[in-house]
Every structure is written in C-alpha cells, then in structure tokens.
Amino acid sequence: MLSLVSASPSLLAPVVTPRAPAPAMAAERSASIPFLKKPPALDGSMIGDVGFDPLGFSTTITELGGDLSYVREAELMHGRQAMLAAVGMIFPKVFGKLPAPWTEAVSTNPLEAQYQLPPVVLGQILISIFIAEGLRSRIVFGNDPNYVVGDHGFGSNFLKGKSEAQIADMKLKELNNGRLAMIAVTGMFFQISIKGNLWPIIDGFQ
C-alpha cells in the first residue's frame, strides 16, 4: 500500500503526448491549388508567382533545359495584347466607329469587322505587326545580359523616381491586369461567337 501511495504522484502526473510533426505533404502543395502538388520550378521568386501551373508547363520547360524567363516574357506579351484587345472590342459599342470613310461599312462586331476591312488597311495592320514583332524579337533574343524581362523601352518613364517596392507593385498590377484581360477577351470571343453580339453581356442588362 505504501508503495502505491508513494508512486501516486507519478501515476497521477499528466501524460505529455508528443505532437506529431506536420506532414511534409502540406509544404508540397500549391498555394493557389491546394489539391495539387507545388510545381518545383515555381519557388515564388518571380513577381506574381502563386504556384498556379495545373498543366505543368514550368516543370516541362525546366526539365528540357529551358528558362522560365521566356515564359514570363510570353505571358507579359499576351497580357498586354489582351488588354489592348479588350479595349478594342468594347470601344465601338461604347463610343461608336472611328471617323474614317472605310469604317461606314464595317460592323461593330469584332469577329465580322476583321473580314470587312479593305485589303489595304488589313495589309497595313499585318505589316505593322510584323515590324513590331521583329523589333521585339531583336530585344528579347539579343543576348543582352542587362535585359529585364518585358522591358522593351516603352513606358519606362513611369518607373522613374519609384522605389523598388513601388516598381514591384506596378509590375504585379500589370501582370494581374494582363491575366484578367486574357480571360476577359476569351469570354468576349465566346460571347460574340454564340450570341452574335458583345452587348448586352447579360440578357436584360443594359
């Protein structure tokens, strides 16, 4: 009996159960898509990198010895084009056609308008695109060690006098707006293809 009493403090002492370490799988999940694994190439070092790569492009590119900076260049380029395209698709519906003689017979439907342009105008557009892409390619593939992805010397004055944090914030905004514009233009394309018109976007909403 005495032995039981003397042992009671140890018997009644609270049992400390060691906490199991958090599973390593949690750290390997994508922050943007938790049910998918984190892409190993997306380490958050690039602005706007939230680990969103459900198709595994970043992994494929790095495994083939490629550079993700080229993919970021393409994303910025398409985002900028999509922002211009979104404005171009909405502009005729809001402000009307441009005051040019050849626009009188051109539809405000973006998909129809591109086939109604006079050959001379369409040729000028294609030549301008060819020249712009040629100049851009010289910059991107010019092997300049000081080249900054997406910096083509246009609009750099907006960055003058800005701190590193402000510049990073502006770059993130451009990237996010470009991503949103790509989604918006895709949606507008399907809207026009299915309904034949961009406006109203929702039936009954003017």
Backbone hydrogen bonds in HBPLUS format (Angstrom, degrees):
<---DONOR---> <-ACCEPTOR-->    atom                        ^
c    i                          cat <-CA-CA->   ^        H-A-AA   ^      H-
h    n   atom  resd res      DA  || num        DHA   H-A  angle D-A-AA Bond
n    s   type  num  typ     dist DA aas  dist angle  dist       angle   num
A0004-LEU N   A0001-MET O   3.04 MM   3  5.10 120.9  2.40  94.5 109.6     1
A0005-VAL N   A0001-MET O   2.97 MM   4  6.33 157.5  2.02 153.3 159.1     2
A0006-SER N   A0002-LEU O   2.89 MM   4  6.08 165.3  1.92 151.0 155.2     3
A0007-ALA N   A0003-SER O   3.04 MM   4  6.04 132.2  2.28 130.5 142.4     4
A0008-SER N   A0005-VAL O   3.11 MM   3  5.11 153.3  2.18 100.0 108.3     5
A0010-SER N   A0007-ALA O   3.11 MM   3  5.63 121.9  2.46 110.1 123.0     6
A0011-LEU N   A0007-ALA O   3.09 MM   4  6.38 145.3  2.21 144.5 154.9     7
A0011-LEU N   A0008-SER O   2.94 MM   3  4.80 116.4  2.36  92.3 109.5     8
A0012-LEU N   A0008-SER O   2.74 MM   4  5.88 156.1  1.80 162.5 167.2     9
A0013-ALA N   A0009-PRO O   3.00 MM   4  5.87 120.3  2.37 135.9 148.5    10
A0026-ALA N   A0023-PRO O   3.20 MM   3  5.92 149.1  2.30 115.8 121.4    11
A0027-ALA N   A0024-ALA O   3.17 MM   3  5.61 131.6  2.42 107.3 118.0    12
A0028-GLU N   A0025-MET O   2.98 MM   3  5.08 143.7  2.11 100.9 112.2    13
A0029-ARG N   A0026-ALA O   3.45 MM   3  5.54 168.5  2.46 105.1 106.8    14
A0038-LYS N   A0028-GLU O   2.41 MM  10  5.16 163.8  1.44 153.4 148.1    15
A0030-SER N   A0036-LEU O   2.99 MM   6  5.90 166.9  2.00 151.4 152.5    16
A0036-LEU N   A0033-ILE O   2.94 MM   3  5.69 165.7  1.97 131.3 133.9    17
A0042-LEU N   A0039-PRO O   3.08 MM   3  5.49 148.3  2.19 112.4 121.4    18
A0049-ASP N   A0046-MET O   3.18 MM   3  5.53 153.5  2.25 135.0 132.1    19
A0056-GLY N   A0053-ASP O   3.07 MM   3  5.35 159.0  2.12 111.4 118.1    20
A0060-THR N   A0056-GLY O   3.11 MM   4  6.33 164.6  2.13 152.2 156.2    21
A0061-ILE N   A0057-PHE O   2.90 MM   4  6.09 165.0  1.92 157.6 161.5    22
A0062-THR N   A0058-SER O   3.09 MM   4  6.20 167.2  2.11 146.4 149.9    23
A0063-GLU N   A0059-THR O   2.96 MM   4  6.06 154.6  2.03 147.1 154.7    24
A0064-LEU N   A0060-THR O   3.08 MM   4  6.25 138.2  2.26 140.7 151.0    25
A0064-LEU N   A0061-ILE O   3.21 MM   3  5.21 129.2  2.49  93.9 107.0    26
A0066-GLY N   A0061-ILE O   2.75 MM   5  4.98 153.6  1.82 158.2 149.6    27
A0065-GLY N   A0062-THR O   3.04 MM   3  4.97 158.2  2.09 102.2 107.6    28
A0070-TYR N   A0067-ASP O   3.20 MM   3  5.90 149.6  2.30 115.3 121.4    29
A0071-VAL N   A0068-LEU O   3.07 MM   3  5.09 119.1  2.46  95.4 110.2    30
A0072-ARG N   A0068-LEU O   2.99 MM   4  6.33 155.3  2.05 151.7 158.6    31
A0073-GLU N   A0069-SER O   2.93 MM   4  6.12 150.0  2.02 139.8 148.1    32
A0074-ALA N   A0070-TYR O   3.02 MM   4  6.32 154.5  2.09 143.1 149.3    33
A0075-GLU N   A0071-VAL O   2.88 MM   4  6.15 152.3  1.95 146.1 154.3    34
A0076-LEU N   A0072-ARG O   2.92 MM   4  6.13 163.6  1.95 152.8 156.2    35
A0077-MET N   A0073-GLU O   2.98 MM   4  6.16 160.6  2.01 147.9 153.7    36
A0078-HIS N   A0074-ALA O   2.95 MM   4  6.10 170.1  1.96 151.7 154.2    37
A0079-GLY N   A0075-GLU O   2.87 MM   4  5.94 150.9  1.96 143.5 152.6    38
A0080-ARG N   A0076-LEU O   2.93 MM   4  6.10 158.4  1.97 149.9 154.7    39
A0081-GLN N   A0077-MET O   3.02 MM   4  6.26 161.6  2.05 148.9 154.2    40
A0082-ALA N   A0078-HIS O   2.85 MM   4  5.96 151.3  1.94 141.9 150.1    41
A0083-MET N   A0079-GLY O   2.98 MM   4  6.23 148.9  2.08 143.8 151.6    42
A0084-LEU N   A0080-ARG O   3.15 MM   4  6.45 159.5  2.19 148.6 153.1    43
A0085-ALA N   A0081-GLN O   2.82 MM   4  6.03 155.1  1.88 146.5 154.7    44
A0086-ALA N   A0082-ALA O   2.81 MM   4  5.96 154.7  1.87 148.1 153.9    45
A0087-VAL N   A0083-MET O   3.23 MM   4  6.47 159.9  2.28 143.0 147.5    46
A0088-GLY N   A0084-LEU O   2.89 MM   4  6.12 159.0  1.94 148.4 155.2    47
A0089-MET N   A0085-ALA O   2.85 MM   4  6.04 143.1  1.99 148.5 157.4    48
A0090-ILE N   A0086-ALA O   3.17 MM   4  6.32 145.3  2.30 141.6 149.8    49
A0091-PHE N   A0087-VAL O   2.83 MM   4  5.75 158.1  1.87 155.7 161.7    50
A0093-LYS N   A0090-ILE O   3.07 MM   3  5.59 127.1  2.36 114.6 127.7    51
A0094-VAL N   A0090-ILE O   3.23 MM   4  6.46 143.8  2.37 151.9 162.2    52
A0094-VAL N   A0091-PHE O   3.11 MM   3  5.29 129.2  2.38 102.9 116.1    53
A0095-PHE N   A0091-PHE O   2.79 MM   4  5.71 172.9  1.80 170.3 172.2    54
A0096-GLY N   A0092-PRO O   2.96 MM   4  4.32 131.8  2.19 108.2 117.5    55
A0100-ALA N   A0098-LEU O   2.74 MM   2  5.67 133.9  1.95 112.9  97.7    56
A0103-THR N   A0100-ALA O   3.07 MM   3  5.55 161.5  2.10 117.2 123.1    57
A0106-VAL N   A0103-THR O   3.17 MM   3  4.94 155.2  2.23  98.3 105.8    58
A0112-GLU N   A0109-ASN O   3.06 MM   3  5.35 124.9  2.38 106.7 120.8    59
A0113-ALA N   A0109-ASN O   2.81 MM   4  5.89 158.9  1.86 163.7 171.1    60
A0115-TYR N   A0112-GLU O   3.14 MM   3  5.65 145.8  2.26 110.8 119.9    61
A0116-GLN N   A0113-ALA O   3.00 MM   3  5.02 152.1  2.08 103.4 112.4    62
A0121-VAL N   A0118-PRO O   3.05 MM   3  5.40 116.1  2.47 107.9 122.3    63
A0122-LEU N   A0118-PRO O   3.00 MM   4  6.28 169.9  2.01 163.8 166.8    64
A0123-GLY N   A0119-PRO O   2.83 MM   4  5.89 151.6  1.91 143.2 151.3    65
A0124-GLN N   A0120-VAL O   3.00 MM   4  6.25 150.9  2.08 143.7 151.1    66
A0125-ILE N   A0121-VAL O   3.03 MM   4  6.35 154.2  2.10 150.2 157.0    67
A0126-LEU N   A0122-LEU O   3.03 MM   4  6.29 163.3  2.05 149.9 153.8    68
A0127-ILE N   A0123-GLY O   2.92 MM   4  6.09 160.1  1.96 150.1 155.6    69
A0128-SER N   A0124-GLN O   2.94 MM   4  6.06 157.3  1.99 144.5 150.8    70
A0129-ILE N   A0125-ILE O   2.97 MM   4  6.23 156.8  2.02 149.8 156.0    71
A0130-PHE N   A0126-LEU O   2.95 MM   4  6.15 157.4  2.00 145.9 152.3    72
A0131-ILE N   A0127-ILE O   2.94 MM   4  6.20 160.2  1.98 151.6 156.0    73
A0132-ALA N   A0128-SER O   2.93 MM   4  6.09 167.1  1.94 150.3 154.3    74
A0133-GLU N   A0129-ILE O   2.89 MM   4  6.01 163.6  1.91 152.5 156.9    75
A0134-GLY N   A0130-PHE O   2.98 MM   4  6.08 148.5  2.08 140.5 149.5    76
A0135-LEU N   A0131-ILE O   2.98 MM   4  6.26 159.7  2.02 153.8 158.1    77
A0136-ARG N   A0132-ALA O   2.95 MM   4  6.14 156.1  2.01 145.2 152.5    78
A0137-SER N   A0133-GLU O   2.89 MM   4  6.00 154.8  1.95 144.0 150.4    79
A0138-ARG N   A0134-GLY O   3.16 MM   4  6.41 148.7  2.26 141.6 149.2    80
A0139-ILE N   A0135-LEU O   3.26 MM   4  6.58 146.7  2.37 141.6 149.8    81
A0139-ILE N   A0136-ARG O   3.11 MM   3  5.19 121.9  2.46  95.4 109.7    82
A0140-VAL N   A0136-ARG O   2.89 MM   4  6.16 169.3  1.90 158.5 161.1    83
A0141-PHE N   A0137-SER O   2.88 MM   4  5.72 166.4  1.90 146.8 151.4    84
A0147-TYR N   A0144-ASP O   3.08 MM   3  5.34 166.6  2.10 115.5 117.9    85
A0151-ASP N   A0148-VAL O   2.94 MM   3  5.47 165.7  1.96 142.1 143.4    86
A0158-PHE N   A0155-GLY O   3.18 MM   3  5.85 158.7  2.22 115.7 121.0    87
A0159-LEU N   A0156-SER O   3.02 MM   3  5.56 156.7  2.08 112.7 119.8    88
A0160-LYS N   A0157-ASN O   3.24 MM   3  5.34 158.7  2.29 103.4 109.7    89
A0162-LYS N   A0159-LEU O   3.25 MM   3  5.53 157.8  2.31 130.1 128.2    90
A0167-ILE N   A0163-SER O   2.91 MM   4  6.18 159.8  1.95 154.4 160.0    91
A0168-ALA N   A0164-GLU O   2.94 MM   4  6.11 159.5  1.99 145.9 151.6    92
A0169-ASP N   A0165-ALA O   2.97 MM   4  6.16 150.3  2.06 141.8 150.0    93
A0170-MET N   A0166-GLN O   2.94 MM   4  6.20 155.2  2.01 147.7 154.0    94
A0171-LYS N   A0167-ILE O   2.93 MM   4  6.17 155.7  1.99 150.0 156.7    95
A0172-LEU N   A0168-ALA O   2.99 MM   4  6.17 152.3  2.06 142.8 150.2    96
A0173-LYS N   A0169-ASP O   2.97 MM   4  6.22 154.8  2.04 146.1 152.8    97
A0174-GLU N   A0170-MET O   2.98 MM   4  6.23 159.4  2.03 147.1 152.3    98
A0175-LEU N   A0171-LYS O   2.99 MM   4  6.17 159.4  2.04 145.6 151.3    99
A0176-ASN N   A0172-LEU O   2.89 MM   4  6.10 164.6  1.91 152.6 156.4   100
A0177-ASN N   A0173-LYS O   2.85 MM   4  5.95 162.5  1.88 150.6 155.9   101
A0178-GLY N   A0174-GLU O   2.89 MM   4  6.00 151.7  1.97 143.7 151.8   102
A0179-ARG N   A0175-LEU O   2.97 MM   4  6.22 153.9  2.03 146.2 153.1   103
A0180-LEU N   A0176-ASN O   2.93 MM   4  6.16 161.3  1.97 148.6 153.8   104
A0181-ALA N   A0177-ASN O   2.86 MM   4  6.02 153.1  1.93 143.1 150.9   105
A0182-MET N   A0178-GLY O   2.99 MM   4  6.22 152.0  2.07 146.1 152.7   106
A0183-ILE N   A0179-ARG O   3.20 MM   4  6.51 156.6  2.26 146.7 152.2   107
A0184-ALA N   A0180-LEU O   2.84 MM   4  6.09 156.6  1.90 148.5 156.1   108
A0185-VAL N   A0181-ALA O   2.80 MM   4  5.94 166.8  1.82 155.6 157.8   109
A0186-THR N   A0182-MET O   3.17 MM   4  6.23 156.3  2.23 137.7 144.3   110
A0187-GLY N   A0183-ILE O   2.98 MM   4  6.23 156.3  2.03 146.5 153.1   111
A0188-MET N   A0184-ALA O   2.83 MM   4  6.13 155.3  1.89 151.4 158.6   112
A0189-PHE N   A0185-VAL O   2.87 MM   4  6.03 152.6  1.95 146.6 153.9   113
A0190-PHE N   A0186-THR O   3.14 MM   4  6.45 160.7  2.18 149.0 152.7   114
A0191-GLN N   A0187-GLY O   2.91 MM   4  6.10 153.0  1.98 144.5 153.1   115
A0192-ILE N   A0188-MET O   2.92 MM   4  6.11 164.4  1.94 152.4 154.7   116
A0193-SER N   A0189-PHE O   2.92 MM   4  6.06 157.9  1.97 145.8 152.9   117
A0194-ILE N   A0190-PHE O   2.92 MM   4  5.95 154.9  1.99 148.3 153.2   118
A0195-LYS N   A0191-GLN O   2.89 MM   4  5.81 164.0  1.92 149.8 154.6   119
A0196-GLY N   A0192-ILE O   2.74 MM   4  4.57 134.9  1.94 120.3 130.6   120
A0205-PHE N   A0202-ILE O   2.92 MM   3  5.41 159.8  1.97 139.5 140.9   121
